[in-house]
Amino acid sequence: MLLDVNGDEFKAAEVLLRQLLGLEGSNDETTEENNVWVEEQEPIKEILSDRFIVVDASTCRLLLSPADSSNLPKNITLEFRKPSHYPTGLPPHMVVLSEPKLPAHVRLSLLRQAGMYAWESLRGMGMIYGLSDWIEDNIGRIVSHPGQLSDLDGITSGEPIQIQTPAITVLKKPPRKAKGIDWTPGVGSAEKPVPEFRKALPAWKHRDEVVRITRQNRVTVVTGETGSGKSTQIPQFLLDDHLYRGLSDAVNIVCTQPRRISAIGLAERVSDERTEKVGATIGYSIRGETKSSRDTKLQFVTTGVLLRRFLDNPDLIDISHVIVDEVHERTVDGDFLLLLLKQLLSRRSDFSVILMSATVEAETFVNYFSDFSVGRVHVEGRTFPVQDVYLESILRFTGYRPPMRKVRKDGGEDDSEEYDQGIGNALRVLNEGLLDYELIAKTVRHLCANDDDNGGILIFLPGKWCFKVS
């Protein structure tokens, strides 16, 4: 191979990568954007911190944090090397570094599948973060099922291999960038009937106030107690206001959530309130899964997904509003997002930020965005009757008695178990430091059999491992 390219190792690597991906022809007609390789690394360093290292002008390394690492080496590092014609040509050359090493055929399968993903989905934009994100989601699956060894025979023998992939054409220029927002009003939509349960939420009384203040200010800080309805209602207030004013083509709201389950749950709840399917007007996007369409105007995303969007579209030119929910939960990603949003407000005059917090300590955020007009809204909460039921009562109505060990006359313990009938003895036996799963199960069964309420049962456990046991 080296003889064919006059000993040029870089060209040999590109020939091998093209062969691995099953591509034919030359990539010389593509254009190269010289700054993309450097520009995309700056936000990645901020997001990943010590996990990302720039080795030199054409090489960087990233320590993976796989979603499922049960069958993987403890530390896996990806080394990316800049290819020619980046980012419209071949994806970066990748080297998988781990101790112990992954088998050669597994590494080849991983590089081939990741390379095909980048070729089909990432060309024309920075690929480093997107590739590492995809590999973190899929490396566990590939290591467990790398495919047939025969599929890789051509790589080791130097013969061309046939990979079943759709026909791919070489890009002559980067994909068209996202369009800016056209704020020209069109025909407004008629106001739809609102379900009574939405009107019963404390947030509903502040509907007009929220709309007015967000129109008048670049940044709005909304505080409200848990259960006030701010997470489901505030985004809808903004969406409906724009739809009624004929700005359906302009409005594009992104609402960040600190957890994946929150993004999915809120999208499903809001869609249900609007009698729509998830993926129509309301959608969500989390790592590895997206439900949205061209008609989506309100999307719930995790913080990491929006940070990834900044890499591809630093000005978020197709987004009108960003709502940062649970902003009081301070994280590295969340704080970095606020920094990017503050910088973006300076560059775009038609962009608004809404910060929502469950605490009334909003001065920190008001002061941080003091360079812009900041409005404030407080949504009061609501209380519910709470009945305290103590352990003695639970033992009484469930009839549960913990197992007790008999003490032999010689002072040792008998392995056989017996059930003491006294609640007092049961309370002494129960260890507050240990979870009694049988007691939890009997309590749930009792509630299901004797409570007429159709509500759900929420059980708090101290750690993730408890869910597997229970």
Buried (B, 14 or more C-beta within 10 A) or exposed (E): EEEEBEEEEBBBBBBBBBBBBBBEEEBEEBEBBEEBBEEBBEBBBBBBEEBBBBEEEBBBBBBBEBEBBEEBBEEBBBBBBBBEBBBBBBBBBBBBBBEEEBEEBBBBBBBBBBBBBBBEEBBBBBBBBBBBBBBBBBBBEBBEEBBEEEBBEBBEEEEEBEBEEEEBEBBEEBEEEBEEBEEEEEEEEEEEEBEEEBEEBBBBEBBEBBBBBBEEBBBBBBBBBEBBBBBBBBBBBBBBBBBBBBBBBBBBBBBBBBEBEBBBBBBBBBBBBBEEBBBBBBBBBBBEEBBBEEEBBBBBBBBBBBBBBBBBBBBBBBBBBBBBBBBBEEEEBBEBBBEBBBEBBEEBEEBBBBBBBBEEEBEEBBEBBEEEEBBBBBBEBEEEEEEEEEEEEBBEEBEBBBEBEEEEEEEEEEEEEEEBEEBEBBEEBBEEEEBBEEBBEBBEEBBEEEEEEEEEEEEEEEEEEBEEEE
